[in-house]
Amino acid sequence: MEQEKKNPLSELMKTTMEHMKMMADANTIIGTPIHAEGVTLIPVSRMSFGMGGGGTEFSTKAGAPKENFGGGSAASAKLEPVAFLVVRADGGVKLLPVAPPPATTVDRVIETVPEVVDKVTGFIEKQQEKKVQQTGDFVE
């Protein structure tokens, strides 16, 4: 089995991964408990990561140093509150979810559908009532 060749890109990616690992410990996801008057609140979060990197070695002219490398790496982390675990002194435990705001246009549309349906239904009912009043006929 061939030993992994060390190069500037692998070192760059290794360093990035080590920093990401330090950020994603259990204390980040399950937060520090908060104690208040017989109740303990434990924050629970969701963490997402993204990472990328790339590099190249440049060709050199005769006599120039052979270590011509260009590269970079990037990482991103997103921490979202999901819920609070509520622990009461009497032993009761409850999970209290935190509803995040809609993230996309589709989420916003889905969230407003019940309102739109109610408004359309109300409009149709009013139109039918007007028709009944004008003609005296019952309309279903």
C-alpha positions in Angstrom: 0.0 0.0 0.0 1.4 3.4 -1.0 2.0 5.9 1.8 -0.1 9.1 1.5 2.0 11.7 -0.2 2.2 14.9 1.9 1.6 18.0 -0.1 0.5 21.6 0.7 -3.1 20.9 -0.3 -3.5 17.8 2.0 -1.9 19.8 4.9 -4.3 22.7 4.2 -7.4 20.4 4.2 -6.1 18.6 7.3 -5.8 21.9 9.2 -9.3 23.0 8.0 -10.8 19.7 9.2 -9.1 20.0 12.6 -10.7 23.4 13.1 -14.1 22.1 12.1 -13.8 19.2 14.5 -13.0 21.6 17.4 -16.2 23.6 16.6 -18.5 20.6 16.5 -18.2 19.2 20.0 -21.2 18.0 22.0 -21.4 21.3 24.0 -22.2 23.1 20.7 -25.2 20.8 19.9 -26.5 20.3 23.4 -26.0 23.6 25.1 -25.1 24.6 28.7 -28.1 24.0 31.0 -29.9 27.1 32.3 -31.2 26.8 35.9 -34.1 29.0 37.0 -36.6 28.5 39.9 -36.9 24.7 39.8 -36.7 24.4 36.1 -33.7 23.5 33.9 -33.6 24.5 30.3 -31.2 22.6 28.0 -30.8 24.2 24.5 -30.7 21.7 21.6 -29.3 22.9 18.2 -28.7 21.6 14.7 -25.3 22.2 13.2 -24.5 22.0 9.5 -21.1 22.1 7.9 -19.8 22.7 4.4 -16.2 22.5 3.2 -14.2 22.8 0.0 -10.7 23.2 -1.2 -8.4 23.0 -4.2 -5.0 23.6 -5.4 -2.5 23.2 -8.1 1.3 22.8 -8.6 2.7 25.1 -11.3 5.2 24.0 -13.8 8.6 25.7 -13.5 11.4 26.6 -15.7 14.8 24.9 -15.4 16.6 26.1 -12.3 13.5 27.5 -10.5 12.4 26.0 -7.2 10.0 23.0 -7.7 7.6 23.9 -4.9 5.3 26.2 -6.7 1.9 25.6 -5.2 -1.3 27.7 -5.2 -4.4 26.6 -3.3 -7.0 27.4 -0.7 -9.7 25.9 1.4 -12.9 27.2 3.0 -15.3 25.9 5.6 -18.7 27.2 6.8 -20.8 26.2 9.9 -24.4 27.0 10.6 -25.9 26.6 14.0 -29.7 26.6 14.3 -31.7 26.3 17.6 -34.1 23.4 17.4 -35.6 22.9 20.8 -35.3 23.3 24.5 -35.4 20.3 26.8 -37.4 21.5 29.9 -36.6 19.5 33.1 -38.8 20.4 36.1 -37.8 19.8 39.7 -40.7 17.4 40.2 -39.2 15.1 37.5 -41.3 16.2 34.6 -39.5 16.4 31.2 -40.8 18.1 28.1 -39.3 18.9 24.7 -40.3 22.4 23.6 -39.6 22.8 19.8 -38.5 26.1 18.4 -40.2 26.9 15.1 -37.7 28.4 12.7 -38.8 31.1 10.2 -39.4 29.8 6.7 -36.1 29.4 4.9 -37.3 29.5 1.3 -40.0 30.9 -0.9 -41.6 27.5 -1.1 -41.6 27.2 2.7 -43.3 30.6 2.9 -46.0 29.6 0.3 -46.7 26.3 2.2 -47.0 28.2 5.4 -49.5 30.7 4.0 -51.7 28.1 2.2 -54.1 27.7 5.1 -54.7 31.4 5.2 -55.3 31.6 1.5 -57.7 28.7 1.6 -59.6 30.4 4.4 -59.8 33.7 2.5 -61.0 32.0 -0.7 -63.6 29.9 1.2 -64.8 33.1 3.0 -65.0 34.9 -0.3 -67.0 32.1 -2.0 -69.4 31.9 1.0 -70.0 35.7 0.8 -70.7 35.5 -2.9 -73.2 32.7 -2.3 -74.9 34.7 0.4 -75.3 37.7 -1.9 -76.7 35.5 -4.6 -79.3 34.0 -2.1 -80.3 37.5 -1.0 -80.7 38.7 -4.6 -82.6 35.7 -6.0 -84.1 34.2 -2.8 -82.9 30.8 -4.0 -80.8 28.4 -1.9 -77.4 27.7 -3.5 -75.0 24.9 -2.5 
